[in-house]
């Protein structure tokens, strides 16, 4: 049986930490930035973790 292929889109968007959590970038920073406040754009720079509910799904796709 061949090896499972990873979903490349998922592999590019998420990364696993040493403790096993899944890191992600925040959405909403791609375009239409003029109407967003400076504070909001600054908050979007920081990353976030995938919630426990979706962690198993993302790991399976990576």
N, CA, C, O and CB atoms as a CASP TS submission, in Angstrom:
PFRMAT TS
TARGET T0000
AUTHOR 0000-0000-0000
METHOD Language model
MODEL 1
PARENT N/A
ATOM      1  N   UNK     1       0.845  -1.184   0.000  1.00  0.00           N
ATOM      2  CA  UNK     1       0.000   0.000   0.000  1.00  0.00           C
ATOM      3  C   UNK     1       0.895   1.254   0.000  1.00  0.00           C
ATOM      4  O   UNK     1       1.842   1.340   0.782  1.00  0.00           O
ATOM      5  CB  UNK     1      -0.964  -0.005   1.235  1.00  0.00           C
ATOM      6  N   UNK     2       0.592   2.221  -0.877  1.00  0.00           N
ATOM      7  CA  UNK     2       1.444   3.413  -0.941  1.00  0.00           C
ATOM      8  C   UNK     2       1.271   4.322   0.267  1.00  0.00           C
ATOM      9  O   UNK     2       0.288   4.237   1.004  1.00  0.00           O
ATOM     10  CB  UNK     2       1.149   4.192  -2.203  1.00  0.00           C
ATOM     11  N   UNK     3       2.254   5.192   0.445  1.00  0.00           N
ATOM     12  CA  UNK     3       2.191   6.154   1.550  1.00  0.00           C
ATOM     13  C   UNK     3       1.085   7.171   1.307  1.00  0.00           C
ATOM     14  O   UNK     3       0.742   7.484   0.167  1.00  0.00           O
ATOM     15  CB  UNK     3       3.545   6.871   1.726  1.00  0.00           C
ATOM     16  N   UNK     4       0.535   7.678   2.405  1.00  0.00           N
ATOM     17  CA  UNK     4      -0.501   8.707   2.299  1.00  0.00           C
ATOM     18  C   UNK     4       0.146  10.020   1.887  1.00  0.00           C
ATOM     19  O   UNK     4       1.201  10.389   2.404  1.00  0.00           O
ATOM     20  CB  UNK     4      -1.273   8.870   3.643  1.00  0.00           C
ATOM     21  N   UNK     5      -0.479  10.719   0.964  1.00  0.00           N
ATOM     22  CA  UNK     5       0.031  12.025   0.567  1.00  0.00           C
ATOM     23  C   UNK     5      -0.534  13.078   1.511  1.00  0.00           C
ATOM     24  O   UNK     5      -1.675  12.981   1.961  1.00  0.00           O
ATOM     25  CB  UNK     5      -0.335  12.348  -0.911  1.00  0.00           C
ATOM     26  N   UNK     6       0.287  14.088   1.804  1.00  0.00           N
ATOM     27  CA  UNK     6      -0.206  15.182   2.645  1.00  0.00           C
ATOM     28  C   UNK     6      -0.921  16.179   1.745  1.00  0.00           C
ATOM     29  O   UNK     6      -0.605  16.315   0.563  1.00  0.00           O
ATOM     30  CB  UNK     6       0.963  15.873   3.440  1.00  0.00           C
ATOM     31  N   UNK     7      -1.893  16.875   2.331  1.00  0.00           N
ATOM     32  CA  UNK     7      -2.559  17.939   1.589  1.00  0.00           C
ATOM     33  C   UNK     7      -1.604  19.116   1.576  1.00  0.00           C
ATOM     34  O   UNK     7      -1.341  19.704   2.625  1.00  0.00           O
ATOM     35  CB  UNK     7      -3.955  18.325   2.223  1.00  0.00           C
ATOM     36  N   UNK     8      -1.085  19.471   0.427  1.00  0.00           N
ATOM     37  CA  UNK     8      -0.056  20.491   0.333  1.00  0.00           C
ATOM     38  C   UNK     8      -0.564  21.850   0.809  1.00  0.00           C
ATOM     39  O   UNK     8       0.187  22.605   1.426  1.00  0.00           O
ATOM     40  CB  UNK     8       0.445  20.594  -1.094  1.00  0.00           C
ATOM     41  N   UNK     9      -1.811  22.167   0.535  1.00  0.00           N
ATOM     42  CA  UNK     9      -2.372  23.454   0.972  1.00  0.00           C
ATOM     43  C   UNK     9      -2.360  23.549   2.491  1.00  0.00           C
ATOM     44  O   UNK     9      -2.049  24.600   3.053  1.00  0.00           O
ATOM     45  CB  UNK     9      -3.812  23.635   0.438  1.00  0.00           C
ATOM     46  N   UNK    10      -2.698  22.452   3.149  1.00  0.00           N
ATOM     47  CA  UNK    10      -2.718  22.424   4.618  1.00  0.00           C
ATOM     48  C   UNK    10      -1.300  22.489   5.162  1.00  0.00           C
ATOM     49  O   UNK    10      -1.033  23.197   6.133  1.00  0.00           O
ATOM     50  CB  UNK    10      -3.431  21.153   5.137  1.00  0.00           C
ATOM     51  N   UNK    11      -0.393  21.754   4.537  1.00  0.00           N
ATOM     52  CA  UNK    11       0.999  21.722   4.995  1.00  0.00           C
ATOM     53  C   UNK    11       1.655  23.095   4.913  1.00  0.00           C
ATOM     54  O   UNK    11       2.532  23.414   5.715  1.00  0.00           O
ATOM     55  CB  UNK    11       1.799  20.719   4.174  1.00  0.00           C
ATOM     56  N   UNK    12       1.234  23.909   3.947  1.00  0.00           N
ATOM     57  CA  UNK    12       1.803  25.248   3.797  1.00  0.00           C
ATOM     58  C   UNK    12       1.223  26.237   4.805  1.00  0.00           C
ATOM     59  O   UNK    12       1.898  27.191   5.191  1.00  0.00           O
ATOM     60  CB  UNK    12       1.567  25.756   2.387  1.00  0.00           C
ATOM     61  N   UNK    13      -0.011  26.024   5.230  1.00  0.00           N
ATOM     62  CA  UNK    13      -0.696  26.978   6.099  1.00  0.00           C
ATOM     63  C   UNK    13      -0.509  26.723   7.588  1.00  0.00           C
ATOM     64  O   UNK    13      -0.626  27.646   8.395  1.00  0.00           O
ATOM     65  CB  UNK    13      -2.144  26.969   5.789  1.00  0.00           C
ATOM     66  N   UNK    14      -0.223  25.492   7.956  1.00  0.00           N
ATOM     67  CA  UNK    14      -0.121  25.132   9.369  1.00  0.00           C
ATOM     68  C   UNK    14       1.253  24.555   9.676  1.00  0.00           C
ATOM     69  O   UNK    14       1.921  24.020   8.791  1.00  0.00           O
ATOM     70  CB  UNK    14      -1.215  24.127   9.752  1.00  0.00           C
ATOM     71  N   UNK    15       1.670  24.664  10.928  1.00  0.00           N
ATOM     72  CA  UNK    15       2.902  24.018  11.370  1.00  0.00           C
ATOM     73  C   UNK    15       2.699  23.498  12.781  1.00  0.00           C
ATOM     74  O   UNK    15       1.937  24.063  13.566  1.00  0.00           O
ATOM     75  CB  UNK    15       4.110  24.998  11.309  1.00  0.00           C
ATOM     76  N   UNK    16       3.391  22.414  13.087  1.00  0.00           N
ATOM     77  CA  UNK    16       3.244  21.773  14.392  1.00  0.00           C
ATOM     78  C   UNK    16       4.357  22.232  15.328  1.00  0.00           C
ATOM     79  O   UNK    16       5.520  22.309  14.932  1.00  0.00           O
ATOM     80  CB  UNK    16       3.257  20.235  14.251  1.00  0.00           C
ATOM     81  N   UNK    17       3.992  22.535  16.570  1.00  0.00           N
ATOM     82  CA  UNK    17       4.979  22.952  17.558  1.00  0.00           C
ATOM     83  C   UNK    17       5.599  21.719  18.197  1.00  0.00           C
ATOM     84  O   UNK    17       5.180  20.593  17.934  1.00  0.00           O
ATOM     85  CB  UNK    17       4.339  23.866  18.633  1.00  0.00           C
ATOM     86  N   UNK    18       6.581  21.939  19.022  1.00  0.00           N
ATOM     87  CA  UNK    18       7.241  20.835  19.703  1.00  0.00           C
ATOM     88  C   UNK    18       6.329  20.093  20.659  1.00  0.00           C
ATOM     89  O   UNK    18       6.509  18.898  20.893  1.00  0.00           O
ATOM     90  CB  UNK    18       8.430  21.339  20.445  1.00  0.00           C
ATOM     91  N   UNK    19       5.348  20.797  21.214  1.00  0.00           N
ATOM     92  CA  UNK    19       4.422  20.176  22.167  1.00  0.00           C
ATOM     93  C   UNK    19       3.237  19.510  21.481  1.00  0.00           C
ATOM     94  O   UNK    19       2.401  18.896  22.144  1.00  0.00           O
ATOM     95  CB  UNK    19       3.919  21.212  23.150  1.00  0.00           C
ATOM     96  N   UNK    20       3.158  19.627  20.148  1.00  0.00           N
ATOM     97  CA  UNK    20       2.091  18.960  19.411  1.00  0.00           C
ATOM     98  C   UNK    20       0.918  19.843  19.043  1.00  0.00           C
ATOM     99  O   UNK    20      -0.038  19.373  18.426  1.00  0.00           O
ATOM    100  CB  UNK    20       1.597  17.827  20.197  1.00  0.00           C
ATOM    101  N   UNK    21       0.971  21.119  19.411  1.00  0.00           N
ATOM    102  CA  UNK    21      -0.102  22.036  19.024  1.00  0.00           C
ATOM    103  C   UNK    21       0.086  22.430  17.565  1.00  0.00           C
ATOM    104  O   UNK    21       1.188  22.330  17.025  1.00  0.00           O
ATOM    105  CB  UNK    21      -0.123  23.299  19.940  1.00  0.00           C
ATOM    106  N   UNK    22      -0.994  22.878  16.932  1.00  0.00           N
ATOM    107  CA  UNK    22      -0.934  23.295  15.538  1.00  0.00           C
ATOM    108  C   UNK    22      -1.019  24.816  15.477  1.00  0.00           C
ATOM    109  O   UNK    22      -1.986  25.416  15.945  1.00  0.00           O
ATOM    110  CB  UNK    22      -2.073  22.639  14.706  1.00  0.00           C
ATOM    111  N   UNK    23       0.020  25.436  14.884  1.00  0.00           N
ATOM    112  CA  UNK    23       0.068  26.885  14.743  1.00  0.00           C
ATOM    113  C   UNK    23      -0.556  27.298  13.420  1.00  0.00           C
ATOM    114  O   UNK    23      -0.447  26.577  12.428  1.00  0.00           O
ATOM    115  CB  UNK    23       1.516  27.398  14.840  1.00  0.00           C
ATOM    116  N   UNK    24      -1.212  28.457  13.399  1.00  0.00           N
ATOM    117  CA  UNK    24      -1.789  28.978  12.164  1.00  0.00           C
ATOM    118  C   UNK    24      -1.629  30.494  12.141  1.00  0.00           C
ATOM    119  O   UNK    24      -1.384  31.125  13.169  1.00  0.00           O
ATOM    120  CB  UNK    24      -3.287  28.577  12.034  1.00  0.00           C
ATOM    121  N   UNK    25      -1.772  31.066  10.944  1.00  0.00           N
ATOM    122  CA  UNK    25      -1.777  32.521  10.831  1.00  0.00           C
ATOM    123  C   UNK    25      -3.222  33.001  10.862  1.00  0.00           C
ATOM    124  O   UNK    25      -4.138  32.252  10.523  1.00  0.00           O
ATOM    125  CB  UNK    25      -1.056  32.993   9.526  1.00  0.00           C
ATOM    126  N   UNK    26      -3.418  34.227  11.260  1.00  0.00           N
ATOM    127  CA  UNK    26      -4.774  34.777  11.329  1.00  0.00           C
ATOM    128  C   UNK    26      -5.219  35.215   9.935  1.00  0.00           C
ATOM    129  O   UNK    26      -4.415  35.678   9.126  1.00  0.00           O
ATOM    130  CB  UNK    26      -4.838  35.972  12.325  1.00  0.00           C
ATOM    131  N   UNK    27      -6.504  35.061   9.676  1.00  0.00           N
ATOM    132  CA  UNK    27      -7.020  35.486   8.377  1.00  0.00           C
ATOM    133  C   UNK    27      -7.403  36.962   8.420  1.00  0.00           C
ATOM    134  O   UNK    27      -7.534  37.545   9.496  1.00  0.00           O
ATOM    135  CB  UNK    27      -8.234  34.626   7.965  1.00  0.00           C
ATOM    136  N   UNK    28      -7.581  37.558   7.253  1.00  0.00           N
ATOM    137  CA  UNK    28      -8.001  38.944   7.172  1.00  0.00           C
ATOM    138  C   UNK    28      -6.861  39.917   6.957  1.00  0.00           C
ATOM    139  O   UNK    28      -7.060  41.125   7.086  1.00  0.00           O
ATOM    140  CB  UNK    28      -8.727  39.312   8.400  1.00  0.00           C
ATOM    141  N   UNK    29      -5.673  39.432   6.632  1.00  0.00           N
ATOM    142  CA  UNK    29      -4.523  40.325   6.442  1.00  0.00           C
ATOM    143  C   UNK    29      -4.102  40.378   4.974  1.00  0.00           C
ATOM    144  O   UNK    29      -3.084  40.990   4.649  1.00  0.00           O
ATOM    145  CB  UNK    29      -3.340  39.867   7.311  1.00  0.00           C
ATOM    146  N   UNK    30      -4.851  39.762   4.105  1.00  0.00           N
ATOM    147  CA  UNK    30      -4.454  39.661   2.702  1.00  0.00           C
ATOM    148  C   UNK    30      -4.677  40.909   1.883  1.00  0.00           C
ATOM    149  O   UNK    30      -3.776  41.348   1.168  1.00  0.00           O
ATOM    150  CB  UNK    30      -5.177  38.558   2.072  1.00  0.00           C
ATOM    151  N   UNK    31      -5.859  41.488   1.973  1.00  0.00           N
ATOM    152  CA  UNK    31      -6.184  42.668   1.168  1.00  0.00           C
ATOM    153  C   UNK    31      -7.295  43.451   1.854  1.00  0.00           C
ATOM    154  O   UNK    31      -7.786  43.059   2.913  1.00  0.00           O
ATOM    155  CB  UNK    31      -6.607  42.264  -0.275  1.00  0.00           C
ATOM    156  N   UNK    32      -7.687  44.571   1.234  1.00  0.00           N
ATOM    157  CA  UNK    32      -8.670  45.524   1.801  1.00  0.00           C
ATOM    158  C   UNK    32      -8.222  45.950   3.201  1.00  0.00           C
ATOM    159  O   UNK    32      -8.964  45.825   4.175  1.00  0.00           O
ATOM    160  CB  UNK    32     -10.107  44.884   1.859  1.00  0.00           C
ATOM    161  N   UNK    33      -6.999  46.451   3.273  1.00  0.00           N
ATOM    162  CA  UNK    33      -6.437  46.827   4.570  1.00  0.00           C
ATOM    163  C   UNK    33      -6.683  48.291   4.923  1.00  0.00           C
ATOM    164  O   UNK    33      -6.453  48.696   6.063  1.00  0.00           O
ATOM    165  CB  UNK    33      -4.955  46.551   4.582  1.00  0.00           C
ATOM    166  N   UNK    34      -7.144  49.082   3.971  1.00  0.00           N
ATOM    167  CA  UNK    34      -7.305  50.519   4.226  1.00  0.00           C
ATOM    168  C   UNK    34      -8.420  50.804   5.227  1.00  0.00           C
ATOM    169  O   UNK    34      -8.317  51.744   6.015  1.00  0.00           O
ATOM    170  CB  UNK    34      -7.589  51.253   2.923  1.00  0.00           C
ATOM    171  N   UNK    35      -9.463  50.018   5.205  1.00  0.00           N
ATOM    172  CA  UNK    35     -10.583  50.278   6.122  1.00  0.00           C
ATOM    173  C   UNK    35     -10.394  49.631   7.501  1.00  0.00           C
ATOM    174  O   UNK    35     -11.175  49.879   8.420  1.00  0.00           O
ATOM    175  CB  UNK    35     -11.877  49.776   5.504  1.00  0.00           C
ATOM    176  N   UNK    36      -9.361  48.808   7.637  1.00  0.00           N
ATOM    177  CA  UNK    36      -9.086  48.173   8.929  1.00  0.00           C
ATOM    178  C   UNK    36      -8.190  49.087   9.768  1.00  0.00           C
ATOM    179  O   UNK    36      -7.284  49.740   9.251  1.00  0.00           O
ATOM    180  CB  UNK    36      -8.416  46.779   8.731  1.00  0.00           C
ATOM    181  N   UNK    37      -8.458  49.116  11.043  1.00  0.00           N
ATOM    182  CA  UNK    37      -7.708  50.013  11.924  1.00  0.00           C
ATOM    183  C   UNK    37      -6.276  49.525  12.097  1.00  0.00           C
ATOM    184  O   UNK    37      -5.968  48.356  11.860  1.00  0.00           O
ATOM    185  CB  UNK    37      -8.398  50.127  13.293  1.00  0.00           C
ATOM    186  N   UNK    38      -5.413  50.435  12.510  1.00  0.00           N
ATOM    187  CA  UNK    38      -4.010  50.117  12.729  1.00  0.00           C
ATOM    188  C   UNK    38      -3.877  49.048  13.802  1.00  0.00           C
ATOM    189  O   UNK    38      -3.067  48.128  13.690  1.00  0.00           O
ATOM    190  CB  UNK    38      -3.223  51.374  13.123  1.00  0.00           C
ATOM    191  N   UNK    39      -4.687  49.188  14.841  1.00  0.00           N
ATOM    192  CA  UNK    39      -4.654  48.233  15.957  1.00  0.00           C
ATOM    193  C   UNK    39      -5.086  46.837  15.501  1.00  0.00           C
ATOM    194  O   UNK    39      -4.493  45.832  15.893  1.00  0.00           O
ATOM    195  CB  UNK    39      -5.564  48.717  17.105  1.00  0.00           C
ATOM    196  N   UNK    40      -6.119  46.793  14.673  1.00  0.00           N
ATOM    197  CA  UNK    40      -6.619  45.509  14.173  1.00  0.00           C
ATOM    198  C   UNK    40      -5.573  44.802  13.304  1.00  0.00           C
ATOM    199  O   UNK    40      -5.366  43.595  13.426  1.00  0.00           O
ATOM    200  CB  UNK    40      -7.913  45.719  13.370  1.00  0.00           C
ATOM    201  N   UNK    41      -4.919  45.568  12.428  1.00  0.00           N
ATOM    202  CA  UNK    41      -3.887  44.992  11.556  1.00  0.00           C
ATOM    203  C   UNK    41      -2.698  44.501  12.375  1.00  0.00           C
ATOM    204  O   UNK    41      -2.081  43.492  12.035  1.00  0.00           O
ATOM    205  CB  UNK    41      -3.419  46.026  10.516  1.00  0.00           C
ATOM    206  N   UNK    42      -2.380  45.209  13.444  1.00  0.00           N
ATOM    207  CA  UNK    42      -1.282  44.814  14.319  1.00  0.00           C
ATOM    208  C   UNK    42      -1.600  43.495  15.022  1.00  0.00           C
ATOM    209  O   UNK    42      -0.726  42.642  15.177  1.00  0.00           O
ATOM    210  CB  UNK    42      -0.997  45.915  15.354  1.00  0.00           C
ATOM    211  N   UNK    43      -2.848  43.335  15.442  1.00  0.00           N
ATOM    212  CA  UNK    43      -3.269  42.082  16.092  1.00  0.00           C
ATOM    213  C   UNK    43      -3.253  40.912  15.126  1.00  0.00           C
ATOM    214  O   UNK    43      -3.000  39.776  15.528  1.00  0.00           O
ATOM    215  CB  UNK    43      -4.664  42.234  16.685  1.00  0.00           C
ATOM    216  N   UNK    44      -3.523  41.181  13.850  1.00  0.00           N
ATOM    217  CA  UNK    44      -3.542  40.120  12.846  1.00  0.00           C
ATOM    218  C   UNK    44      -2.146  39.561  12.555  1.00  0.00           C
ATOM    219  O   UNK    44      -2.010  38.462  12.016  1.00  0.00           O
ATOM    220  CB  UNK    44      -4.161  40.640  11.564  1.00  0.00           C
ATOM    221  N   UNK    45      -1.106  40.331  12.917  1.00  0.00           N
ATOM    222  CA  UNK    45       0.270  39.855  12.702  1.00  0.00           C
ATOM    223  C   UNK    45       0.590  38.631  13.546  1.00  0.00           C
ATOM    224  O   UNK    45       1.285  37.719  13.098  1.00  0.00           O
ATOM    225  CB  UNK    45       1.267  40.964  13.016  1.00  0.00           C
ATOM    226  N   UNK    46       0.079  38.620  14.768  1.00  0.00           N
ATOM    227  CA  UNK    46       0.398  37.508  15.664  1.00  0.00           C
ATOM    228  C   UNK    46      -0.338  36.252  15.235  1.00  0.00           C
ATOM    229  O   UNK    46      -1.462  36.319  14.738  1.00  0.00           O
ATOM    230  CB  UNK    46       0.044  37.860  17.114  1.00  0.00           C
ATOM    231  N   UNK    47       0.289  35.124  15.427  1.00  0.00           N
ATOM    232  CA  UNK    47      -0.310  33.848  15.056  1.00  0.00           C
ATOM    233  C   UNK    47      -1.309  33.377  16.097  1.00  0.00           C
ATOM    234  O   UNK    47      -1.565  34.064  17.086  1.00  0.00           O
ATOM    235  CB  UNK    47       0.766  32.798  14.861  1.00  0.00           C
ATOM    236  N   UNK    48      -1.868  32.205  15.865  1.00  0.00           N
ATOM    237  CA  UNK    48      -2.819  31.616  16.795  1.00  0.00           C
ATOM    238  C   UNK    48      -2.699  30.103  16.705  1.00  0.00           C
ATOM    239  O   UNK    48      -2.001  29.575  15.841  1.00  0.00           O
ATOM    240  CB  UNK    48      -4.275  32.085  16.492  1.00  0.00           C
ATOM    241  N   UNK    49      -3.378  29.423  17.595  1.00  0.00           N
ATOM    242  CA  UNK    49      -3.383  27.965  17.585  1.00  0.00           C
ATOM    243  C   UNK    49      -4.727  27.447  17.107  1.00  0.00           C
ATOM    244  O   UNK    49      -5.762  28.071  17.339  1.00  0.00           O
ATOM    245  CB  UNK    49      -3.061  27.410  18.978  1.00  0.00           C
ATOM    246  N   UNK    50      -4.704  26.312  16.444  1.00  0.00           N
ATOM    247  CA  UNK    50      -5.930  25.658  15.994  1.00  0.00           C
ATOM    248  C   UNK    50      -6.647  25.109  17.225  1.00  0.00           C
ATOM    249  O   UNK    50      -6.006  24.582  18.135  1.00  0.00           O
ATOM    250  CB  UNK    50      -5.625  24.515  14.954  1.00  0.00           C
ATOM    251  N   UNK    51      -7.966  25.232  17.256  1.00  0.00           N
ATOM    252  CA  UNK    51      -8.732  24.751  18.406  1.00  0.00           C
ATOM    253  C   UNK    51      -8.672  23.228  18.486  1.00  0.00           C
ATOM    254  O   UNK    51      -8.394  22.547  17.498  1.00  0.00           O
ATOM    255  CB  UNK    51     -10.198  25.225  18.320  1.00  0.00           C
ATOM    256  N   UNK    52      -8.935  22.716  19.672  1.00  0.00           N
ATOM    257  CA  UNK    52      -8.865  21.267  19.921  1.00  0.00           C
ATOM    258  C   UNK    52      -9.818  20.495  19.012  1.00  0.00           C
ATOM    259  O   UNK    52      -9.527  19.367  18.616  1.00  0.00           O
ATOM    260  CB  UNK    52      -9.190  20.963  21.390  1.00  0.00           C
ATOM    261  N   UNK    53     -10.952  21.102  18.684  1.00  0.00           N
ATOM    262  CA  UNK    53     -11.954  20.429  17.856  1.00  0.00           C
ATOM    263  C   UNK    53     -11.416  20.104  16.463  1.00  0.00           C
ATOM    264  O   UNK    53     -11.758  19.067  15.895  1.00  0.00           O
ATOM    265  CB  UNK    53     -13.203  21.296  17.738  1.00  0.00           C
ATOM    266  N   UNK    54     -10.575  20.983  15.909  1.00  0.00           N
ATOM    267  CA  UNK    54     -10.068  20.800  14.552  1.00  0.00           C
ATOM    268  C   UNK    54      -8.657  20.243  14.491  1.00  0.00           C
ATOM    269  O   UNK    54      -8.165  19.920  13.410  1.00  0.00           O
ATOM    270  CB  UNK    54     -10.109  22.094  13.828  1.00  0.00           C
ATOM    271  N   UNK    55      -8.004  20.129  15.630  1.00  0.00           N
ATOM    272  CA  UNK    55      -6.609  19.704  15.658  1.00  0.00           C
ATOM    273  C   UNK    55      -6.407  18.330  15.005  1.00  0.00           C
ATOM    274  O   UNK    55      -5.463  18.136  14.238  1.00  0.00           O
ATOM    275  CB  UNK    55      -6.109  19.671  17.095  1.00  0.00           C
ATOM    276  N   UNK    56      -7.283  17.395  15.308  1.00  0.00           N
ATOM    277  CA  UNK    56      -7.166  16.034  14.773  1.00  0.00           C
ATOM    278  C   UNK    56      -7.310  16.023  13.251  1.00  0.00           C
ATOM    279  O   UNK    56      -6.589  15.305  12.558  1.00  0.00           O
ATOM    280  CB  UNK    56      -8.225  15.118  15.408  1.00  0.00           C
ATOM    281  N   UNK    57      -8.245  16.822  12.736  1.00  0.00           N
ATOM    282  CA  UNK    57      -8.458  16.887  11.282  1.00  0.00           C
ATOM    283  C   UNK    57      -7.244  17.452  10.557  1.00  0.00           C
ATOM    284  O   UNK    57      -6.833  16.930   9.520  1.00  0.00           O
ATOM    285  CB  UNK    57      -9.687  17.738  10.966  1.00  0.00           C
ATOM    286  N   UNK    58      -6.680  18.507  11.101  1.00  0.00           N
ATOM    287  CA  UNK    58      -5.533  19.158  10.467  1.00  0.00           C
ATOM    288  C   UNK    58      -4.324  18.239  10.496  1.00  0.00           C
ATOM    289  O   UNK    58      -3.589  18.154   9.512  1.00  0.00           O
ATOM    290  CB  UNK    58      -5.208  20.490  11.163  1.00  0.00           C
ATOM    291  N   UNK    59      -4.106  17.548  11.614  1.00  0.00           N
ATOM    292  CA  UNK    59      -2.968  16.627  11.714  1.00  0.00           C
ATOM    293  C   UNK    59      -3.079  15.495  10.708  1.00  0.00           C
ATOM    294  O   UNK    59      -2.070  15.056  10.156  1.00  0.00           O
ATOM    295  CB  UNK    59      -2.868  16.055  13.125  1.00  0.00           C
ATOM    296  N   UNK    60      -4.276  15.022  10.466  1.00  0.00           N
ATOM    297  CA  UNK    60      -4.480  13.936   9.501  1.00  0.00           C
ATOM    298  C   UNK    60      -4.157  14.390   8.085  1.00  0.00           C
ATOM    299  O   UNK    60      -3.669  13.604   7.274  1.00  0.00           O
ATOM    300  CB  UNK    60      -5.922  13.423   9.567  1.00  0.00           C
ATOM    301  N   UNK    61      -4.428  15.662   7.787  1.00  0.00           N
ATOM    302  CA  UNK    61      -4.182  16.183   6.446  1.00  0.00           C
ATOM    303  C   UNK    61      -2.735  16.581   6.202  1.00  0.00           C
ATOM    304  O   UNK    61      -2.299  16.690   5.056  1.00  0.00           O
ATOM    305  CB  UNK    61      -5.062  17.359   6.199  1.00  0.00           C
ATOM    306  N   UNK    62      -1.983  16.800   7.298  1.00  0.00           N
ATOM    307  CA  UNK    62      -0.585  17.232   7.149  1.00  0.00           C
ATOM    308  C   UNK    62       0.329  16.078   6.781  1.00  0.00           C
ATOM    309  O   UNK    62       1.534  16.271   6.619  1.00  0.00           O
ATOM    310  CB  UNK    62      -0.091  17.882   8.435  1.00  0.00           C
TER
END
